[in-house]
Amino acid sequence: MSDDGHESECYVCFDTERCNGCTRCVRRCPTKALRVRHGKVVQRRDACIGCGNCLRACPQGAVRAASIELAFLKQSPISVALVTPVLYTQFPGVLPRDILQGLKRLGFTHAVDMSYFFDTFQCATKEFVQENRTTGKVPWPLLSPICPVVLRLIKSRFPQLIPHIHPIERPVAMMADEVTRILSQHYGVDEGEISLCYINPCPTKKGIDPKISEPHFTNGGPYAMGIRDIYTQLAREVSHVRTSESLPGASAGYAFEQCTSGEGFIWGMSGGETRVCNIEKSLSVSGLDETVRMLEKIEMGLFREIEYLEFRACTEGCIGGALTAIDKYLAKSASQQMVRILGTGRCTNPDHILPLFDKSWFFSEASGCASVTDHVYTPRPLTIDEMMKIDALVHLINGQDCAACGAPDCRTFAEDVVRGEASVDACLILRAKGITGEKAMDYINSKECGHACQGFS
């Protein structure tokens, strides 16, 4: 575990000056990546999946997501904002073109709308599902690759379900690859000279380490900026755009630099992906707890008759992301309003997409199972003897998962003790019973540890 807080190494970092050791974040973490030790939170970075639960839970504001600063982007000759339609929902009543123009006023050379690539993903997905009905290449149900938190969760807790992940490249990856290729040709520069910044509603890893004075734009992939991190500055520029006396010009040079359809807004809401892709045998699930329960059922062999499962870690979908700026229900209302204004026409021509699908253009190193290879945390397997000691210690505590020890529950605490990562004296229940650390350890190390604890009632 580590607590030195380098943003570049994890999805979130903790300010130990503000942390008061309340354990709210510890209890909300789905992968048990957090502990409280000596009154401060510590983090197992490689177990973090970037769900943002700790951001939501912390009452002290001690948690923040990795994020790049606008000042770093301005050092690049060509900076590109990759925009999810969720950003538009944060400005109810404002047209997407004004928000894209506001991003350019902030200093971005280009502002790219993701709707174009959602449309491409939709077309490729419908074709793959139809093909899979005949080939059975991927087992049913296909699991949506759209939510990166769910992909990391599958890798961490449900690795046997990795073959179920839909192998089409994610829209954000399509966007990054295609935009970089086109703009590098347009400007006649190397792709590494184009800096990409994904303005997103949930934590991701591509922040900037504050110890680095210069950003490295050639390290392969977009940087991240949370919507809330840019919201105030962007709102000021959007207001300027809307009050300008000049007529709005057609400043977009490429199709992907404008938002002409409301379908992208549908993707930001729970159920939007299955609705737009129009797959008959499909289900949509939102919320991390519900997602875990559904994955457990699929792991047991249920829902094999379903062809496609849309997962979103956040309640109500991406509009409920931890890094959004306004209430998710206001954002949902704004989405529905913009769908009515813009309609739901296609951004791409299927006749252009299907030939690329036949050439396997949408299947890449970054899709499917490879999408989760950045998360590789695997704890050392426990021996049978260690598992017996854990069971004995849990029985000895006989607690109610109070988290006062700094672990999320009694079993996790017992495992930490057996692994040598925590002291048994941290348990208040054992101390209240008068059971010292040495006495407890003597018991769980004894030959009787596999039996019921009769000496401590």
C-alpha positions as CSV (number, residue, x, y, z in Angstrom):
1,M,0.0,0.0,0.0
2,S,1.1,3.5,-0.6
3,D,-0.2,7.0,0.2
4,D,2.2,9.4,-1.5
5,G,-0.4,10.6,-3.9
6,H,1.1,10.7,-7.3
7,E,-1.9,11.3,-9.6
8,S,-0.1,9.7,-12.6
9,E,-0.1,6.3,-10.9
10,C,-3.8,5.9,-10.1
11,Y,-7.3,7.1,-10.8
12,V,-7.6,9.1,-7.6
13,C,-5.2,10.4,-5.0
14,F,-5.7,11.3,-1.3
15,D,-4.8,14.4,0.6
16,T,-3.7,13.1,4.0
17,E,-3.8,16.6,5.4
18,R,-7.6,16.6,5.0
19,C,-8.2,13.0,5.7
20,N,-9.6,12.3,9.3
21,G,-9.7,8.5,9.0
22,C,-13.5,8.2,9.1
23,T,-13.5,5.0,6.9
24,R,-16.4,6.1,4.7
25,C,-14.3,5.6,1.6
26,V,-13.0,2.3,2.9
27,R,-16.5,0.9,3.2
28,R,-17.6,2.1,-0.2
29,C,-14.7,0.7,-2.2
30,P,-15.8,-2.3,-4.3
31,T,-12.4,-3.8,-4.7
32,K,-11.2,-3.2,-1.1
33,A,-8.3,-1.1,-2.2
34,L,-8.4,1.3,0.8
35,R,-7.5,1.0,4.4
36,V,-7.1,3.4,7.3
37,R,-3.8,3.1,9.1
38,H,-2.7,5.4,11.9
39,G,-5.7,7.6,11.3
40,K,-5.1,8.2,7.6
41,V,-6.3,6.4,4.5
42,V,-3.8,4.4,2.5
43,Q,-4.4,3.0,-1.0
44,R,-3.5,-0.1,-2.9
45,R,-3.2,1.7,-6.2
46,D,-3.2,-1.4,-8.4
47,A,-6.5,-2.5,-7.0
48,C,-8.3,0.8,-7.8
49,I,-10.8,0.6,-10.7
50,G,-11.6,4.3,-10.8
51,C,-15.3,4.0,-9.8
52,G,-15.3,7.3,-7.9
53,N,-17.1,5.9,-4.9
54,C,-14.5,7.4,-2.6
55,L,-14.9,10.8,-4.2
56,R,-18.6,10.7,-3.5
57,A,-18.2,9.3,0.0
58,C,-15.5,11.6,1.5
59,P,-17.0,14.4,3.6
60,Q,-13.7,16.2,3.9
61,G,-12.8,16.6,0.2
62,A,-9.7,14.6,0.7
63,V,-10.0,12.7,-2.5
64,R,-9.5,14.0,-6.0
65,A,-9.2,12.5,-9.5
66,A,-6.1,12.5,-11.6
67,S,-6.4,15.4,-14.0
68,I,-4.3,17.5,-16.4
69,E,-4.2,21.2,-16.1
70,L,-5.1,23.6,-19.0
71,A,-1.6,25.2,-18.6
72,F,0.0,21.9,-19.6
73,L,-2.1,21.6,-22.7
74,K,-1.2,25.1,-23.9
75,Q,2.4,24.0,-24.1
76,S,1.4,21.7,-27.0
77,P,1.2,23.2,-30.5
78,I,-1.9,21.2,-31.3
79,S,-4.3,20.3,-28.5
80,V,-7.5,18.4,-29.0
81,A,-10.5,18.2,-26.6
82,L,-12.3,14.8,-26.9
83,V,-15.8,15.6,-25.8
84,T,-18.4,13.1,-24.5
85,P,-22.0,14.4,-24.9
86,V,-22.2,14.2,-21.1
87,L,-20.4,17.5,-21.1
88,Y,-23.3,19.1,-23.0
89,T,-25.8,17.9,-20.4
90,Q,-24.0,20.0,-17.8
91,F,-25.2,23.2,-19.5
92,P,-29.0,22.8,-19.8
93,G,-30.5,24.8,-22.7
94,V,-27.2,25.4,-24.4
95,L,-26.5,24.0,-27.8
96,P,-23.5,21.7,-28.3
97,R,-21.9,24.1,-30.9
98,D,-21.6,26.8,-28.3
99,I,-19.9,24.5,-25.8
100,L,-17.5,23.2,-28.5
101,Q,-16.7,26.8,-29.4
102,G,-16.2,27.6,-25.7
103,L,-13.5,24.9,-25.6
104,K,-11.7,26.5,-28.4
105,R,-11.8,29.8,-26.6
106,L,-10.1,28.0,-23.7
107,G,-7.2,27.2,-25.9
108,F,-7.9,23.9,-27.6
109,T,-7.0,23.8,-31.2
110,H,-9.9,21.4,-32.0
111,A,-12.9,20.2,-30.1
112,V,-14.1,16.7,-31.2
113,D,-17.6,15.4,-30.5
114,M,-17.8,11.7,-29.7
115,S,-21.3,11.2,-31.2
116,Y,-19.8,10.4,-34.6
117,F,-17.9,7.5,-33.0
118,F,-20.8,6.3,-31.0
119,D,-22.6,5.9,-34.3
120,T,-19.7,4.0,-35.7
121,F,-19.7,1.7,-32.7
122,Q,-23.4,1.1,-33.0
123,C,-23.2,0.1,-36.6
124,A,-20.2,-2.3,-36.0
125,T,-22.0,-3.8,-32.9
126,K,-25.2,-4.6,-34.7
127,E,-23.2,-6.3,-37.4
128,F,-21.1,-8.3,-34.9
129,V,-24.2,-9.5,-33.0
130,Q,-25.8,-10.7,-36.2
131,E,-22.6,-12.5,-37.1
132,N,-22.1,-14.0,-33.7
133,R,-25.6,-15.6,-33.8
134,T,-24.1,-17.9,-36.5
135,T,-20.5,-18.2,-35.5
136,G,-20.8,-18.2,-31.7
137,K,-17.3,-16.6,-31.6
138,V,-18.0,-14.9,-28.3
139,P,-20.2,-16.5,-25.6
140,W,-23.6,-14.9,-24.8
141,P,-24.3,-12.6,-23.2
142,L,-21.9,-10.1,-24.7
143,L,-20.8,-7.6,-22.1
144,S,-20.6,-3.9,-23.1
145,P,-17.1,-2.5,-23.2
146,I,-18.3,1.1,-23.0
147,C,-17.8,1.7,-19.2
148,P,-14.1,1.4,-18.3
149,V,-14.9,1.0,-14.6
150,V,-17.0,-2.2,-15.4
151,L,-14.1,-3.5,-17.5
152,R,-11.7,-3.1,-14.6
153,L,-14.2,-4.6,-12.2
154,I,-14.5,-7.7,-14.5
155,K,-10.7,-8.1,-14.6
156,S,-10.4,-7.7,-10.8
157,R,-13.3,-9.7,-9.5
158,F,-14.7,-11.7,-12.5
159,P,-11.8,-12.7,-14.7
160,Q,-13.6,-15.8,-16.0
161,L,-16.1,-13.4,-17.7
162,I,-13.4,-11.7,-19.8
163,P,-14.2,-13.8,-22.9
164,H,-17.8,-12.3,-22.8
165,I,-16.6,-8.8,-23.3
166,H,-17.8,-7.4,-26.6
167,P,-14.6,-7.2,-28.8
168,I,-15.4,-4.0,-30.8
169,E,-13.1,-1.1,-30.0
170,R,-14.5,1.4,-27.6
171,P,-15.7,4.7,-29.1
172,V,-13.2,6.8,-27.1
173,A,-10.4,4.6,-28.5
174,M,-11.7,4.9,-32.0
175,M,-11.9,8.7,-31.6
176,A,-8.4,9.0,-30.3
177,D,-6.9,6.9,-33.0
178,E,-8.8,8.4,-35.9
179,V,-8.5,12.1,-34.8
180,T,-4.8,11.7,-34.2
181,R,-4.3,10.1,-37.7
182,I,-6.3,12.7,-39.5
183,L,-4.9,15.8,-37.8
184,S,-1.3,14.6,-38.1
185,Q,-1.9,14.3,-41.9
186,H,-3.6,17.7,-41.9
187,Y,-0.8,19.5,-40.2
188,G,2.0,17.4,-41.6
189,V,3.4,16.6,-38.1
190,D,4.2,13.4,-36.2
191,E,1.3,11.9,-34.3
192,G,3.2,12.4,-31.0
193,E,3.0,16.2,-31.4
194,I,-0.8,16.2,-31.1
195,S,-2.0,16.2,-27.4
196,L,-5.4,14.7,-26.7
197,C,-7.5,15.5,-23.6
198,Y,-10.5,13.5,-22.8
199,I,-13.0,15.6,-20.9
200,N,-14.8,12.8,-19.0
201,P,-17.4,12.2,-16.2
202,C,-15.4,9.6,-14.2
203,P,-11.8,9.1,-13.0
204,T,-9.1,7.7,-15.3
205,K,-5.3,7.4,-15.1
206,K,-4.0,9.9,-17.5
207,G,-3.3,12.8,-15.2
208,I,-0.1,14.8,-14.8
209,D,2.3,14.1,-12.0
210,P,2.8,17.5,-10.2
211,K,6.6,16.7,-10.0
212,I,6.9,16.7,-13.8
213,S,7.4,20.2,-15.2
214,E,6.7,19.3,-18.8
215,P,3.9,17.1,-20.2
216,H,5.0,14.2,-22.4
217,F,2.6,14.1,-25.3
218,T,4.2,11.1,-27.0
219,N,3.4,8.5,-24.4
220,G,0.5,7.0,-26.2
221,G,-3.0,8.0,-25.3
222,P,-5.2,10.9,-24.2
223,Y,-4.8,12.8,-21.0
224,A,-7.8,13.1,-18.7
225,M,-9.7,16.2,-17.4
226,G,-12.7,15.8,-15.2
227,I,-15.8,17.8,-16.2
228,R,-16.0,19.5,-12.9
229,D,-12.3,20.5,-13.2
230,I,-13.0,22.6,-16.3
231,Y,-16.6,23.5,-15.7
232,T,-16.2,27.0,-14.2
233,Q,-13.8,28.2,-16.8
234,L,-15.8,26.7,-19.6
235,A,-19.1,28.2,-18.4
236,R,-17.5,31.6,-18.5
237,E,-16.4,31.1,-22.2
238,V,-19.7,29.6,-23.2
239,S,-21.5,32.6,-21.7
240,H,-19.2,34.8,-23.8
241,V,-20.0,32.8,-27.0
242,R,-23.8,33.0,-26.4
243,T,-23.7,36.8,-25.8
244,S,-21.5,37.5,-28.7
245,E,-23.1,39.8,-31.3
246,S,-21.5,37.9,-34.2
247,L,-23.3,35.2,-36.0
248,P,-22.2,31.6,-35.2
249,G,-19.9,30.6,-38.0
250,A,-19.3,27.1,-39.3
251,S,-15.9,26.7,-37.6
252,A,-15.9,22.9,-37.7
253,G,-13.5,21.6,-40.3
254,Y,-14.4,17.9,-40.0
255,A,-17.6,16.0,-39.4
256,F,-16.5,15.0,-36.0
257,E,-16.1,18.6,-34.9
258,Q,-19.8,19.2,-34.6
259,C,-22.8,17.6,-32.9
260,T,-25.7,17.4,-35.4
261,S,-27.8,14.6,-33.7
262,G,-29.3,13.9,-30.3
263,E,-28.3,10.2,-30.3
264,G,-25.1,11.0,-28.4
265,F,-27.1,12.3,-25.5
266,I,-29.0,9.0,-25.4
267,W,-25.7,7.1,-24.8
268,G,-25.1,9.2,-21.6
269,M,-28.2,7.8,-19.9
270,S,-28.7,4.3,-18.6
271,G,-30.3,2.1,-21.2
272,G,-29.2,4.4,-24.0
273,E,-26.7,2.0,-25.5
274,T,-29.1,-0.8,-25.9
275,R,-31.8,1.5,-27.1
276,V,-29.6,3.0,-29.9
277,C,-28.1,-0.3,-30.9
278,N,-31.6,-1.8,-31.0
279,I,-30.6,-5.4,-30.0
280,E,-33.7,-7.3,-29.2
281,K,-32.4,-9.6,-26.5
282,S,-30.6,-7.0,-24.4
283,L,-30.6,-5.7,-20.8
284,S,-29.2,-2.5,-19.2
285,V,-27.9,-2.3,-15.7
286,S,-26.7,0.9,-13.9
287,G,-25.1,1.4,-10.5
288,L,-22.0,-0.5,-9.2
289,D,-23.9,-2.6,-6.6
290,E,-26.4,-3.8,-9.2
291,T,-23.6,-4.4,-11.7
292,V,-21.8,-6.6,-9.2
293,R,-25.0,-8.6,-8.5
294,M,-25.6,-9.1,-12.2
295,L,-22.0,-10.2,-12.9
296,E,-22.4,-12.7,-10.1
297,K,-25.5,-14.2,-11.8
298,I,-23.8,-14.4,-15.1
299,E,-20.8,-16.1,-13.5
300,M,-23.3,-18.7,-12.2
301,G,-24.4,-19.4,-15.7
302,L,-27.6,-17.3,-15.8
303,F,-28.8,-15.0,-18.6
304,R,-27.3,-17.1,-21.4
305,E,-30.4,-16.3,-23.4
306,I,-29.5,-12.6,-23.4
307,E,-27.4,-11.4,-26.3
308,Y,-26.1,-8.1,-25.0
309,L,-25.8,-6.5,-21.5
310,E,-25.2,-2.8,-21.1
311,F,-23.4,-1.9,-17.9
312,R,-22.9,1.5,-16.3
313,A,-21.1,1.8,-13.0
314,C,-22.9,5.0,-12.2
315,T,-26.6,5.3,-11.3
316,E,-28.6,6.7,-14.2
317,G,-25.5,6.1,-16.5
318,C,-22.6,8.4,-17.3
319,I,-24.6,11.5,-16.4
320,G,-24.2,10.3,-12.8
321,G,-20.4,10.2,-13.0
322,A,-18.3,11.2,-10.0
323,L,-16.7,14.1,-12.0
324,T,-19.9,15.7,-13.3
325,A,-20.8,19.2,-12.2
326,I,-24.6,19.2,-11.9
327,D,-27.2,16.9,-10.5
328,K,-27.7,13.8,-12.6
329,Y,-31.5,14.2,-12.8
330,L,-31.1,17.8,-14.1
331,A,-28.6,16.4,-16.6
332,K,-31.1,13.7,-17.6
333,S,-33.7,16.3,-18.2
334,A,-31.2,18.4,-20.3
335,S,-30.4,15.3,-22.4
336,Q,-34.1,14.6,-23.1
337,Q,-34.6,18.2,-24.1
338,M,-31.7,18.2,-26.5
339,V,-32.8,14.9,-28.1
340,R,-36.1,16.7,-28.9
341,I,-34.3,19.7,-30.4
342,L,-31.7,17.9,-32.4
343,G,-33.6,14.7,-33.3
344,T,-31.9,11.3,-33.6
345,G,-30.5,11.1,-37.1
346,R,-27.3,9.1,-37.9
347,C,-23.9,10.8,-38.1
348,T,-22.3,8.2,-40.3
349,N,-23.3,6.2,-43.4
350,P,-23.5,2.5,-42.8
351,D,-22.4,1.8,-46.3
352,H,-19.0,3.3,-45.3
353,I,-18.8,1.4,-42.1
354,L,-19.7,-2.2,-43.1
355,P,-16.8,-2.6,-45.6
356,L,-14.4,-1.6,-42.8
357,F,-16.1,-4.1,-40.5
358,D,-15.5,-6.9,-43.0
359,K,-11.8,-6.0,-43.0
360,S,-11.7,-6.3,-39.1
361,W,-11.0,-2.6,-38.8
362,F,-12.8,-2.3,-35.5
363,F,-11.0,-5.2,-33.8
364,S,-7.8,-4.0,-32.3
365,E,-5.3,-4.6,-29.6
366,A,-7.3,-2.2,-27.4
367,S,-10.6,-3.9,-27.7
368,G,-12.3,-6.8,-25.9
369,C,-10.1,-8.7,-23.4
370,A,-7.2,-6.4,-24.0
371,S,-9.3,-3.4,-22.8
372,V,-8.7,-4.4,-19.2
373,T,-5.0,-5.3,-19.3
374,D,-4.0,-2.1,-17.6
375,H,-5.5,-3.4,-14.4
376,V,-3.4,-6.4,-13.3
377,Y,-3.7,-6.5,-9.5
378,T,-3.7,-10.2,-8.3
379,P,-3.2,-10.9,-4.6
380,R,-1.0,-13.7,-3.6
381,P,-3.0,-16.9,-3.3
382,L,-3.7,-18.0,0.2
383,T,-2.8,-21.4,1.5
384,I,-5.3,-23.7,3.1
385,D,-3.6,-23.1,6.4
386,E,-3.9,-19.3,6.0
387,M,-7.6,-19.6,5.1
388,M,-8.2,-21.7,8.2
389,K,-6.5,-19.0,10.3
390,I,-8.6,-16.3,8.7
391,D,-11.8,-18.2,9.5
392,A,-10.6,-18.7,13.0
393,L,-9.9,-15.0,13.5
394,V,-13.3,-14.0,12.0
395,H,-15.0,-16.4,14.4
396,L,-12.9,-15.0,17.3
397,I,-13.9,-11.4,16.5
398,N,-17.6,-12.3,15.8
399,G,-18.1,-8.6,14.9
400,Q,-20.4,-6.6,12.6
401,D,-18.0,-5.2,10.1
402,C,-17.7,-1.9,12.0
403,A,-14.6,-0.8,10.0
404,A,-13.0,0.7,13.1
405,C,-9.9,-1.3,12.4
406,G,-9.4,0.5,9.1
407,A,-10.5,-2.4,6.9
408,P,-13.9,-2.5,5.2
409,D,-15.1,-5.7,7.0
410,C,-13.9,-8.3,9.5
411,R,-12.9,-10.9,6.9
412,T,-10.8,-8.4,5.1
413,F,-9.2,-7.4,8.4
414,A,-8.5,-11.0,9.2
415,E,-6.9,-11.5,5.8
416,D,-4.7,-8.5,6.3
417,V,-3.6,-9.8,9.7
418,V,-2.7,-13.3,8.3
419,R,-0.9,-11.7,5.4
420,G,1.2,-9.6,7.9
421,E,-0.3,-6.3,6.7
422,A,-2.1,-5.3,9.9
423,S,-1.9,-5.9,13.6
424,V,-4.6,-7.9,15.4
425,D,-4.5,-5.2,18.1
426,A,-6.3,-2.9,15.7
427,C,-9.6,-4.7,16.4
428,L,-11.6,-2.9,19.1
429,I,-13.8,-5.9,19.7
430,L,-10.9,-8.1,20.6
431,R,-9.5,-5.5,22.8
432,A,-12.9,-5.0,24.5
433,K,-12.9,-8.8,25.2
434,G,-9.5,-8.5,26.8
435,I,-7.9,-10.6,24.1
436,T,-4.4,-9.3,23.5
437,G,-2.7,-9.5,20.1
438,E,-0.3,-12.2,21.4
439,K,-3.1,-14.3,22.8
440,A,-5.2,-14.0,19.6
441,M,-2.2,-14.9,17.4
442,D,-1.3,-17.9,19.6
443,Y,-4.8,-19.1,19.1
444,I,-5.1,-18.8,15.4
445,N,-1.6,-20.3,15.0
446,S,-2.6,-23.3,17.1
447,K,-3.6,-26.7,15.7
448,E,-7.1,-26.0,17.0
449,C,-7.7,-23.0,14.8
450,G,-9.9,-24.9,12.4
451,H,-12.4,-25.7,15.1
452,A,-15.0,-23.5,16.8
453,C,-13.6,-21.1,19.3
454,Q,-14.7,-22.4,22.6
455,G,-12.2,-20.5,24.8
456,F,-13.5,-17.1,23.9
457,S,-17.2,-16.8,24.3
